[in-house]
Amino acid sequence: MQVKPPGSRLVLVAHGSRDPRAERSTLALAHAVRRRAGGMVEAAFLDFSTPRLADALAGSAVPAVVVPLLLTKAYHGRVDVPTEVERARVAAPGVELRLAEVLGPVAGPVPDRAALDAVVAGLVRRLREADALTAEGIVLAAAGSRDLSTLDSVGWVAEALGDALGVPCRAGYASGTGPGTGAAVAALARRGAHRIAVASYFLAPGLLFDRAVEQALAAGAACAAAPLGDAPEVVDLVLARAVAAPRATESEPLIAA
C-alpha cells in the first residue's frame, strides 16, 4: 500500500511551543511516521523551535509535501502555513511543494469522515490508556479559537466521540470564545454524570493543554488522557493527508491577492 507520495520528502510542521515537551512530542511523531513510511520525514515549526518551516523548505531541490500538524483549520492552518509554503514556491519555482490538509476534520457541507474516524479512534486509545473508558461523561479538551467554524469542527469530534463511547461528550476550551473545560465538566455533572474524564484534543502537551486539564480537574473531572501525540491513528492520518495533498496547480492560490 502506498503510504506517501513517491520521491517526496515529508515536512511535518507544528506550531511550536516554549514548553520543551511539545518539541519532544513532535519529534516522536515524525520518528513514528518515518518508521512507518521510510524515506525523508522531517519536523519543522512555525515558532519557538527549529528548524522553522521557511528554513526547512529553503534550498532543497527535492519535491516536498508539507503536512500541518494541526487539528483545526484556525489561523495557523488558514494563513501561517500556506503563506510560508507559497513563499517557498515563489523562491524555488522548479521545486514541487504540495500542501496537505490539517489533520482534523475541517468545516464543510459534511465532516471529513476519514479524519473524524481517525482522531476519534486515537482519542479512544488515549482514554483507554488512562483507564477512563468507564466514565459517565467526557470533556473533549481543545485549544480553542474565536473562529466559529473551528469550534464547529471540534464539536463534530465531541459528538462522534460520545457516540463511539455511548456517553455524553461536551467540548471545552483553554482559550477563545467557546466554553471552558471547567464549564463543560459542570454541564455534564448537571446532567447526572458522576465520573467525568477528559479527552485531550491536542497533539502535544504545552501551556494550553495544561490549562485545559487543570481547569477540568479543578471542576471535578476524575482523570485526563494524554495528548494524541504519536498514536498509530495519527501516524496513519498524517500519511493519508500527505498522499491526498493536491499539486499546486490543482489547488486554489494559497495567498489572497
N, C-alpha and C positions, 0 to 999 in steps of 0.2 A: 504493500500500500504506500502510495506517495504521501510523505508527511511534510514536505516543504518544497517550494519551487526549486527545480534542479538548477544548479550552478549559482545559486544566490547565497549571500550571507544574510543572516537574520540579525537585526539590531532591535533588541527589546528595550524600549525606553520607558523608564519610570519617572515620576515627578522628582524624586529625591527628597531627603529629609536631613535635618540636623541630628536626628537620632540614628546612631550607628547600627541599630537593629534593622532599620529599613534597608540600608545598603546590603547588609548580610543576607537578608531575605531575598532581595532582588538578584543577587549573585547566585544564591542557591537555586532560584527558579531558572535562571539562564543555564546553570550547570545541568539541571534536570532536563531542560529542552535539548541541550547539546547531546546528552547521553541518549535521549530518545531518537533524535533526528540525525545526529552526526553532523560533520561539516562545521562551518563557521557560524557560531552563535555567540553574540556579544551583548553585554548590557551597557546602556547609556542612560544619562539622566538629564532632566531639564534644569535642575538646580541642586545646589549643596554638594553633590558628589561628582566625581569624574569617572570616565570622560563625559563631557557634555555632548548632547546629541549632535550639535553642529560639528564638533571636533571628530566625533566618530564617523560622520559622513564625509568629511573633507578629505580630499587627496586620494581616495580609493577609486580604482578603475573597475572594481568588482561590482556587478549588479547587487542591489540590496533590497530587502523587504523590511520596512520599519513596522514593528508591532507595538502599539501603545499598551503599556501595562497599566491600563486604566479600566475601572469597572463601569464608569458612566461617561457620557459624552458631554461633560461640563466644559468649562472654558479651556482647560488644558488639552482636551481631546478635540475641541472645535477649532481652536485658534493656535495655541502654542506649538503643538507637534506639527500640524500641517504647514505652519509658517516656516519652521526650520527645514522641513523636507523640501518645500518649494524653493527656498534659498539655495539648498544644496543642488537641486536640479538646474537652477539657473547658472550656478558656478561650474557645474560639470555636465553640460548638455548631452554628452555622449554616453553617460553612465545611467543605466536604467535604475530608477529609485521608485519603489512601489510602497504605498502606504496602506496598511491594513486597518480594519475597523477596530475600535476599542473592544475589550474583551466582553464586557457585559452587554445585555440586550439594550438596544437603543430605541428611542421613540420612533414610532411609525404607525401605519394602519394596524399592524399586529406585532406583538413582540417577536423577536428573533428566537424561534423555538429551540434551535440547537444550542445557542448560547445560554438561554434560560435553563435548559435541562442540565447543561454542564455546570453552571455555577450553583444550581440547587444541589446537584449531586456532591459537589465539593463542600458545600455548607453542611450537608447531612454528614459527610465524612468527619468534618471537624467537630460537629456536635457529638457524634458517637465517641470520638476520642476523648471528649470532655465528660463522658458519661451523662449526657444531657438529653438523651432521647426519651426519657420518661417525663420530661417537663410537660406541664399542662398549658403552657403558653410560651411563645418565642418572641423575643425582640430582635429584629434584624437591624443591627447597629451599622450605620453608614456614615461617611464623612459629612455629607450634606451639601447643599447648594442653594442659591437663590433662583436657579432656573427650574421652572415647573416641569419641563419635560424630563429633566434629570430625576426629579423626585418621582415622576410617573414611572420611570424605568426601575427605580428601587422598589416602588410599590408592586410592580409586576413580580419581582423576585420574592418579596414578602408573601404575596398571595400564593405563588407557586410553592414556596417552602412550607407554608401552612398546610396546603393541600397534600403535599408529599408526606407530612408527618401526622396529618389528621388532627391538628390542634390550631387554635388561633395564633396568628403571627402578625405583629404590627411593626412597621418601620419606625426607627428612631434615629436621630442625627446628632452629630457632635457640633455642627455649625449650620449656618444657612437659615432658611425660613421654615423648615419642617419641624415637627415636634421633637423635643429632645428624647434621649433614651430613657431618662427618668420618667418623663410623662408617658412614654409607651408602656413602661412597666406598670405604672399606676392604672392606666386604662385596662390592661389585661387583668390586673388584680380586681378591679371593679366588676369585671365580667365573671369572676369566680375562680381565676387561675391562682393556685396556691404555690406551685413551684414553677418559677419562670426562669428560663435560660436565655442567654444572649448568643445569637449567631453573628459572627463578625464579617460584615461585607467589606472587608479590607484585604488587600493583597499582602500588606506588610504592617508590622507594628510601627507605632510612632505617636506623636502628640495627639492627633485626633482619635486614633484607636484607643489610647489610654483614657482620654476624656470621655469617650462614649461608654466604655466599660465601667469606669469609675462611677459615672452618674447612674448607670443602670444598677450596679451593685448597691450603691447608697440608697436607691429607691426600693430595694428589696429583692432584686434578682438573686437567684441562688448560685449561678455559675456563669462563666463566659467561655465560649470556644475561642480557639486561636484563629488568627487571620488565615486566609486561604493559602497564601504562600506558594509552595511548590507541590501542592496536591496534584495527583495524577490527572484529575479532571481539568485543572488549569493548564497543565502541560499540553494536553490534547487540544484544548481550546486555542492556545497560542499557535499551535501548528495549523489548526483548521483556519484560523484567521489569516495566517501567512499564505496558505495555499490559495485562499479566496481573494487575496488582495488584488485590486484591479491595476492594470497598467495605467500609466499617466494619461494616455490618450483615451482611455475608457472612463476616466473619472472627471468630475467637474473641476474647474480651477480651484486650487487649494486656498488662494488668497484672493479676496474680492477686489475687483478693480476700483 
